[in-house]
Amino acid sequence: MVSQNHTVHDKSSDANTESDGSESALETARRQLRHAAIHIDIDPSIVERLKYPKKVHEVTVPIKRDDGTVDVFTGYRAQHDSVRGPFKGGLRYHPEVTRDECVGLGMWMTWKCAVMDLPFGGAKGGVAVNPKELSTDEKERLTRRFAQELRESIGPNQDIPAPDMGTDPQTMAWLMDAYSMQKGETTPGVVTGKPPVVGGSKGREEAPGRSVAIITQLVCEYYDRRLKETTVAVQGYGSVGANAARLLDDWGATVVAISDVNGAMYDPEGIETTSVPSHDEEPEAVTKYAENIISNDELLTLDVDVLIPAALGNVITKENVEAIAADFVIEGANGPTTSAADSVLAERDIAVIPDILANAGGVTVSYFEWLQDINRRAWSLERVNDELDAEMQAAWDAVREEFEQRDVTWRDAAYIVALSRIAEAHEARGLWP
């Protein structure tokens, strides 16, 4: 295992990148950090420290395939900041996983945990592999070997992974079991997002979508919009998009479009969301149930009240931003709006509620799961949802206060809340000589 400490100032990464295509998650995260720091009185040395991860672990993950051959993959775990508590963030299996992507996403997790006022720092990791090309047995072997390689870097009081793209509750169960076998005792708190039968929390899978729906409702209330008179388009019908769409449908909103990788279902009269399987229930099924199909690009430009990009990053770009017709963009995915597009949306007075607030239900219920594991006491689904509702309301109130007092965008307001809390913790703890 290679453990790298990064303390050298990388001036090239601070460059003002205008091209959507060349801006990485790391560059975006650093840009957002700098932008938020302008608005508050913060020691510049703290901003400088936050540009870099505390550590990046790079590991080799060899596995034996079902046919007896051996393949070798590269895995990463980027640990950004732990001043407020243990590192926290997902593990993804995707062919385009890179070191810089993990660092950038780890930074976002630091901001997300801080804006929710959770006692965690930020991390992210993964393996550069296409999980669709792995059998179930191969995925299990990959996970257990990855756990072995990271065994000294993770732990319930050190770094707590969770599911992400290409991973799921079963993946977390394998990882937890492998870690527990290495430590000689069952340690459910080493990961979150596990099945409830082995220490997972009820409501964890639905939580990111639930928080998106909660924030959408709060936005409508703030702008004096009746939810029952609100139209919604949701790009992505996975765990985030489907749960958000179904909740908003239940609460009276009119969901007119949903999509998966193959295209979008569109019905201006409204979609009965429970009749369309989510990606988890039936992969890539949206267009099979659709009478009217449009492209994902068309969905983004529909004339609706609320647009929820809940699929991939960088889908709202400078190429399509002028065609965005929604009044509000609620970010369900991580980083769906590029910096260039974000500036244009601000100029057009289209409110964008950032991912670090809108989809923070996942890490919030992960925190609840961690508490349940530590105390060996499970919560009811009703308690989980009630606690999540309260935490989302508190975070919204903190962000709304900054939004109103400072006359900034919603994204800036969220980052101001997060950065203020992180800076206060750094000032309190100081710098080790």
C-alpha positions as CSV (number, residue, x, y, z in Angstrom):
1,M,0.0,0.0,0.0
2,V,1.3,3.5,-0.9
3,S,0.3,6.2,1.5
4,Q,0.9,9.7,0.3
5,N,1.0,13.0,2.2
6,H,0.4,16.0,0.0
7,T,1.8,19.3,1.2
8,V,3.2,20.8,-2.0
9,H,1.2,23.7,-3.4
10,D,-0.1,22.7,-6.8
11,K,-0.5,26.0,-8.6
12,S,-1.8,24.4,-11.8
13,S,-4.9,23.0,-9.9
14,D,-5.8,26.6,-8.8
15,A,-6.0,27.7,-12.4
16,N,-9.3,29.3,-13.3
17,T,-10.5,26.6,-15.6
18,E,-13.3,27.8,-17.8
19,S,-13.7,24.8,-20.0
20,D,-16.4,22.5,-18.7
21,G,-14.8,19.5,-20.3
22,S,-11.4,20.0,-18.5
23,E,-12.7,20.7,-15.0
24,S,-12.3,17.7,-12.6
25,A,-14.1,17.1,-9.4
26,L,-10.9,18.3,-7.6
27,E,-10.7,21.5,-9.5
28,T,-14.4,22.2,-8.9
29,A,-14.1,21.5,-5.2
30,R,-11.1,23.9,-4.9
31,R,-12.9,26.5,-6.9
32,Q,-15.9,26.3,-4.6
33,L,-13.6,26.5,-1.5
34,R,-11.9,29.6,-2.7
35,H,-15.3,31.2,-3.6
36,A,-16.8,30.6,-0.2
37,A,-13.7,31.8,1.6
38,I,-14.1,35.2,0.0
39,H,-17.3,35.8,2.0
40,I,-16.1,35.0,5.5
41,D,-13.3,36.1,7.8
42,I,-11.1,33.0,7.8
43,D,-7.4,32.4,8.3
44,P,-5.9,32.0,4.8
45,S,-3.7,29.2,6.1
46,I,-6.8,27.1,6.9
47,V,-8.1,27.6,3.3
48,E,-4.6,26.5,2.1
49,R,-4.7,23.4,4.2
50,L,-8.2,22.5,3.0
51,K,-7.1,22.5,-0.7
52,Y,-5.3,19.2,0.0
53,P,-6.2,15.8,1.4
54,K,-4.6,14.6,4.6
55,K,-3.7,11.3,3.0
56,V,-4.4,9.4,-0.2
57,H,-4.0,5.6,-0.1
58,E,-3.3,3.9,-3.4
59,V,-3.5,0.1,-3.4
60,T,-3.2,-2.8,-5.8
61,V,-6.1,-5.2,-5.7
62,P,-5.5,-8.5,-7.5
63,I,-8.3,-11.0,-7.8
64,K,-8.7,-14.5,-9.2
65,R,-11.4,-14.5,-11.9
66,D,-13.9,-17.3,-12.2
67,D,-12.0,-18.8,-15.1
68,G,-8.8,-19.0,-13.0
69,T,-7.0,-16.1,-14.5
70,V,-5.8,-13.2,-12.3
71,D,-6.6,-9.5,-12.9
72,V,-5.1,-6.6,-11.0
73,F,-7.0,-3.4,-10.3
74,T,-6.1,-0.1,-8.6
75,G,-7.9,1.2,-5.6
76,Y,-7.9,4.5,-3.8
77,R,-9.0,6.0,-0.5
78,A,-8.7,9.8,-0.3
79,Q,-9.0,11.1,3.3
80,H,-9.5,14.8,3.1
81,D,-10.1,16.3,6.6
82,S,-10.8,14.9,10.0
83,V,-10.8,17.9,12.2
84,R,-14.5,17.4,13.1
85,G,-14.4,13.6,13.4
86,P,-13.6,10.4,11.6
87,F,-13.4,10.4,7.8
88,K,-16.7,9.5,6.1
89,G,-17.5,8.8,2.5
90,G,-18.4,6.3,-0.2
91,L,-16.5,3.6,-2.0
92,R,-17.3,3.3,-5.7
93,Y,-16.6,0.6,-8.3
94,H,-16.3,2.4,-11.7
95,P,-13.8,2.2,-14.6
96,E,-13.1,5.9,-14.4
97,V,-12.2,6.1,-10.7
98,T,-9.0,8.2,-10.3
99,R,-7.0,9.6,-7.5
100,D,-8.0,13.2,-8.2
101,E,-11.7,12.2,-8.5
102,C,-11.5,10.6,-5.1
103,V,-9.8,13.7,-3.6
104,G,-12.4,16.1,-5.1
105,L,-15.3,14.0,-3.9
106,G,-13.7,13.6,-0.5
107,M,-13.6,17.4,-0.2
108,W,-17.3,17.5,-1.0
109,M,-17.9,15.0,1.7
110,T,-16.1,17.3,4.2
111,W,-18.4,20.2,3.2
112,K,-21.5,18.0,3.3
113,C,-20.8,16.6,6.8
114,A,-20.1,20.2,8.0
115,V,-23.2,21.7,6.5
116,M,-25.2,19.0,8.2
117,D,-23.2,19.6,11.4
118,L,-22.3,15.9,11.6
119,P,-19.2,14.9,13.7
120,F,-17.4,13.6,10.6
121,G,-14.7,14.7,8.1
122,G,-14.7,13.8,4.4
123,A,-13.3,10.9,2.4
124,K,-13.9,9.0,-0.8
125,G,-12.5,6.0,-2.5
126,G,-13.0,3.2,-4.9
127,V,-11.6,0.7,-7.4
128,A,-11.1,1.4,-11.1
129,V,-13.2,-1.5,-12.4
130,N,-16.4,-2.0,-14.3
131,P,-18.6,-3.9,-11.9
132,K,-20.9,-5.0,-14.7
133,E,-18.0,-7.2,-15.9
134,L,-17.7,-9.0,-12.6
135,S,-19.7,-11.9,-11.4
136,T,-21.1,-11.8,-7.9
137,D,-18.3,-14.1,-6.7
138,E,-15.7,-11.9,-8.3
139,K,-17.1,-8.8,-6.8
140,E,-17.1,-10.4,-3.4
141,R,-13.4,-11.4,-3.8
142,L,-12.5,-7.9,-5.0
143,T,-14.3,-6.3,-2.0
144,R,-12.6,-8.6,0.5
145,R,-9.2,-8.0,-1.0
146,F,-9.8,-4.3,-1.0
147,A,-10.8,-4.4,2.6
148,Q,-7.5,-6.3,3.3
149,E,-5.5,-3.6,1.6
150,L,-7.2,-0.8,3.5
151,R,-7.4,-2.5,6.8
152,E,-5.0,-0.1,8.6
153,S,-6.6,2.9,7.1
154,I,-10.3,2.4,8.0
155,G,-12.2,1.8,11.2
156,P,-15.2,3.0,13.2
157,N,-13.3,5.8,14.8
158,Q,-10.9,6.4,11.9
159,D,-12.6,6.2,8.5
160,I,-16.1,4.8,7.7
161,P,-16.9,3.9,4.1
162,A,-20.4,3.6,2.6
163,P,-22.0,2.5,-0.7
164,D,-21.6,4.6,-3.8
165,M,-21.7,4.1,-7.6
166,G,-21.3,0.3,-8.4
167,T,-21.5,-0.7,-4.7
168,D,-24.5,-1.6,-2.5
169,P,-25.5,-2.9,0.9
170,Q,-24.2,-6.3,0.0
171,T,-20.8,-4.8,-0.8
172,M,-20.7,-3.2,2.6
173,A,-21.6,-6.4,4.3
174,W,-18.7,-8.2,2.6
175,L,-16.3,-5.3,3.6
176,M,-17.6,-5.3,7.2
177,D,-17.2,-9.1,7.4
178,A,-13.6,-9.0,6.0
179,Y,-12.6,-6.2,8.3
180,S,-14.2,-8.0,11.3
181,M,-12.3,-11.2,10.5
182,Q,-9.1,-9.3,10.3
183,K,-9.7,-7.7,13.7
184,G,-11.0,-10.8,15.4
185,E,-14.3,-9.2,16.5
186,T,-17.5,-8.2,14.8
187,T,-17.2,-4.5,14.0
188,P,-20.4,-3.3,12.3
189,G,-19.5,0.4,12.7
190,V,-16.6,0.2,10.2
191,V,-19.0,0.8,7.3
192,T,-22.5,2.2,6.9
193,G,-25.1,1.4,4.3
194,K,-25.2,-2.3,5.3
195,P,-28.3,-4.5,5.3
196,P,-30.2,-4.0,8.6
197,V,-29.7,-7.7,9.5
198,V,-26.0,-7.0,10.0
199,G,-26.2,-3.6,11.7
200,G,-27.5,-1.4,8.9
201,S,-30.1,1.3,9.5
202,K,-33.7,1.2,8.2
203,G,-34.2,4.0,5.8
204,R,-30.6,4.3,4.7
205,E,-31.1,3.5,1.0
206,E,-34.0,5.8,0.7
207,A,-32.4,8.7,2.6
208,P,-30.6,10.7,-0.2
209,G,-33.8,10.8,-2.2
210,R,-35.8,11.6,0.8
211,S,-33.6,14.6,1.6
212,V,-33.9,15.8,-2.0
213,A,-37.7,15.7,-1.6
214,I,-37.6,17.5,1.8
215,I,-35.4,20.3,0.4
216,T,-37.6,20.6,-2.7
217,Q,-40.6,21.1,-0.4
218,L,-38.8,23.6,1.7
219,V,-37.7,25.5,-1.4
220,C,-41.3,25.7,-2.6
221,E,-42.4,26.9,0.8
222,Y,-39.7,29.6,0.8
223,Y,-40.7,30.9,-2.6
224,D,-44.4,30.7,-1.8
225,R,-45.1,27.9,-4.3
226,R,-47.7,25.3,-3.6
227,L,-46.3,21.9,-3.9
228,K,-49.6,20.7,-5.4
229,E,-49.1,23.2,-8.2
230,T,-45.4,22.3,-8.8
231,T,-44.1,20.4,-11.8
232,V,-41.0,18.3,-11.4
233,A,-38.6,16.6,-13.8
234,V,-36.1,14.1,-12.5
235,Q,-33.1,12.9,-14.4
236,G,-32.0,9.5,-13.1
237,Y,-34.4,7.0,-11.6
238,G,-32.0,5.2,-9.3
239,S,-32.1,5.2,-5.5
240,V,-31.9,9.0,-5.3
241,G,-34.2,10.0,-8.2
242,A,-36.8,7.4,-7.7
243,N,-37.2,8.0,-4.0
244,A,-37.3,11.7,-4.5
245,A,-39.9,11.4,-7.3
246,R,-42.1,9.1,-5.4
247,L,-42.1,11.2,-2.3
248,L,-42.9,14.4,-4.2
249,D,-45.6,12.5,-6.0
250,D,-47.1,11.4,-2.7
251,W,-46.9,14.9,-1.4
252,G,-48.9,16.3,-4.3
253,A,-46.3,17.5,-6.8
254,T,-46.8,16.6,-10.5
255,V,-43.8,14.6,-11.7
256,V,-43.8,15.0,-15.5
257,A,-40.5,13.3,-16.5
258,I,-38.2,10.6,-15.2
259,S,-35.3,9.0,-16.9
260,D,-32.6,6.4,-17.0
261,V,-29.6,5.9,-19.2
262,N,-31.8,4.9,-22.2
263,G,-34.0,8.0,-22.2
264,A,-36.8,9.7,-20.4
265,M,-40.5,9.1,-19.9
266,Y,-42.5,12.3,-20.3
267,D,-46.1,13.0,-19.5
268,P,-47.2,16.6,-18.9
269,E,-50.3,15.4,-17.1
270,G,-48.1,13.6,-14.5
271,I,-46.5,10.2,-14.1
272,E,-47.7,7.6,-11.5
273,T,-44.2,7.1,-10.2
274,T,-44.9,3.9,-8.2
275,S,-45.9,2.2,-11.4
276,V,-42.4,2.6,-12.9
277,P,-39.7,0.4,-11.5
278,S,-36.6,2.1,-10.1
279,H,-33.2,1.1,-11.4
280,D,-32.8,-1.1,-8.3
281,E,-36.1,-2.8,-8.9
282,E,-35.6,-3.3,-12.6
283,P,-32.5,-1.9,-14.3
284,E,-33.0,0.4,-17.2
285,A,-36.8,-0.1,-17.3
286,V,-38.1,3.5,-17.6
287,T,-38.5,3.6,-21.3
288,K,-40.1,0.2,-21.3
289,Y,-43.0,1.7,-19.5
290,A,-43.2,5.0,-21.4
291,E,-45.7,6.0,-24.0
292,N,-43.8,9.2,-24.8
293,I,-40.0,9.0,-24.8
294,I,-37.7,12.0,-24.9
295,S,-33.9,12.2,-24.5
296,N,-32.1,12.9,-21.3
297,D,-30.9,16.1,-22.8
298,E,-34.5,17.2,-23.6
299,L,-35.5,16.4,-20.0
300,L,-33.0,18.9,-18.7
301,T,-34.6,21.7,-20.8
302,L,-38.3,21.0,-20.0
303,D,-40.3,24.0,-18.9
304,V,-41.0,22.8,-15.3
305,D,-40.9,24.4,-11.9
306,V,-38.3,22.0,-10.4
307,L,-35.4,20.2,-12.2
308,I,-33.7,17.4,-10.2
309,P,-30.5,16.1,-11.8
310,A,-30.1,12.9,-9.9
311,A,-28.0,10.8,-12.2
312,L,-24.4,11.9,-13.1
313,G,-22.1,14.8,-12.6
314,N,-21.5,17.6,-15.1
315,V,-24.8,17.3,-16.9
316,I,-25.7,21.0,-16.8
317,T,-22.9,22.7,-18.7
318,K,-22.2,25.9,-20.5
319,E,-23.4,24.2,-23.7
320,N,-26.9,23.6,-22.4
321,V,-27.3,26.0,-19.5
322,E,-29.1,28.7,-21.6
323,A,-31.8,26.1,-22.4
324,I,-32.5,25.3,-18.8
325,A,-36.1,26.5,-18.3
326,A,-36.8,25.3,-14.7
327,D,-37.2,27.9,-11.9
328,F,-35.3,25.8,-9.4
329,V,-32.5,23.2,-9.7
330,I,-32.2,20.8,-6.8
331,E,-29.0,18.8,-7.1
332,G,-29.7,15.1,-6.4
333,A,-26.4,13.9,-8.0
334,N,-23.0,14.9,-6.8
335,G,-21.7,17.8,-8.9
336,P,-24.3,17.8,-11.7
337,T,-23.7,21.5,-12.5
338,T,-20.4,22.8,-13.8
339,S,-18.9,26.0,-12.5
340,A,-19.4,27.8,-15.8
341,A,-23.1,26.7,-15.9
342,D,-23.5,27.7,-12.3
343,S,-22.5,31.2,-13.0
344,V,-25.0,31.5,-15.8
345,L,-27.8,30.1,-13.7
346,A,-27.0,32.7,-11.1
347,E,-27.2,35.5,-13.7
348,R,-30.5,34.1,-14.8
349,D,-31.9,34.1,-11.2
350,I,-32.4,30.3,-11.3
351,A,-32.0,29.1,-7.8
352,V,-29.7,26.1,-7.5
353,I,-29.8,24.2,-4.2
354,P,-26.4,22.4,-4.0
355,D,-25.7,18.7,-3.6
356,I,-24.0,19.1,-0.3
357,L,-27.3,20.1,1.2
358,A,-29.9,18.5,-1.0
359,N,-28.7,14.9,-1.1
360,A,-27.1,14.9,2.4
361,G,-29.7,12.5,3.7
362,G,-27.5,9.6,2.9
363,V,-24.6,10.6,5.1
364,T,-27.0,11.8,7.8
365,V,-28.7,8.4,8.1
366,S,-25.2,6.9,7.9
367,Y,-24.5,8.9,11.0
368,F,-27.6,7.4,12.6
369,E,-26.4,4.0,11.5
370,W,-23.0,4.5,13.1
371,L,-24.7,5.6,16.3
372,Q,-26.9,2.5,16.3
373,D,-23.8,0.3,15.7
374,I,-21.8,1.9,18.5
375,N,-24.7,1.6,21.0
376,R,-25.9,-1.8,19.6
377,R,-29.5,-0.5,19.6
378,A,-31.5,-0.3,16.4
379,W,-33.9,2.5,15.6
380,S,-37.4,2.2,14.0
381,L,-37.9,3.5,10.5
382,E,-40.3,6.2,12.0
383,R,-37.5,7.4,14.3
384,V,-35.0,7.5,11.4
385,N,-37.3,9.5,9.2
386,D,-38.3,11.9,12.0
387,E,-34.6,12.5,12.9
388,L,-33.7,13.0,9.3
389,D,-36.5,15.5,8.8
390,A,-35.3,17.5,11.8
391,E,-31.7,17.5,10.7
392,M,-32.6,18.6,7.1
393,Q,-34.8,21.4,8.6
394,A,-31.9,22.6,10.8
395,A,-29.4,22.5,7.9
396,W,-31.9,24.4,5.7
397,D,-32.4,27.0,8.4
398,A,-28.7,27.6,8.8
399,V,-28.1,27.9,5.0
400,R,-31.2,30.1,4.6
401,E,-29.9,32.5,7.2
402,E,-26.6,33.0,5.4
403,F,-28.5,33.3,2.0
404,E,-30.6,36.1,3.4
405,Q,-28.0,37.9,5.4
406,R,-25.2,37.9,2.8
407,D,-27.1,38.2,-0.5
408,V,-25.3,35.2,-2.0
409,T,-26.4,32.2,-4.0
410,W,-27.7,29.1,-2.2
411,R,-24.5,27.3,-3.1
412,D,-22.4,30.0,-1.6
413,A,-24.6,30.1,1.5
414,A,-24.2,26.3,2.0
415,Y,-20.4,26.5,1.6
416,I,-20.2,29.5,4.0
417,V,-22.0,27.4,6.7
418,A,-19.7,24.4,6.1
419,L,-16.5,26.4,5.9
420,S,-17.3,28.4,8.9
421,R,-17.8,25.3,11.0
422,I,-14.6,23.6,9.7
423,A,-12.5,26.7,10.2
424,E,-13.8,27.1,13.7
425,A,-12.8,23.5,14.5
426,H,-9.3,24.0,12.9
427,E,-8.8,27.2,15.0
428,A,-9.8,25.4,18.1
429,R,-7.5,22.4,17.6
430,G,-4.6,24.4,16.2
431,L,-1.8,23.0,14.0
432,W,0.5,20.2,15.3
433,P,4.1,21.5,15.3
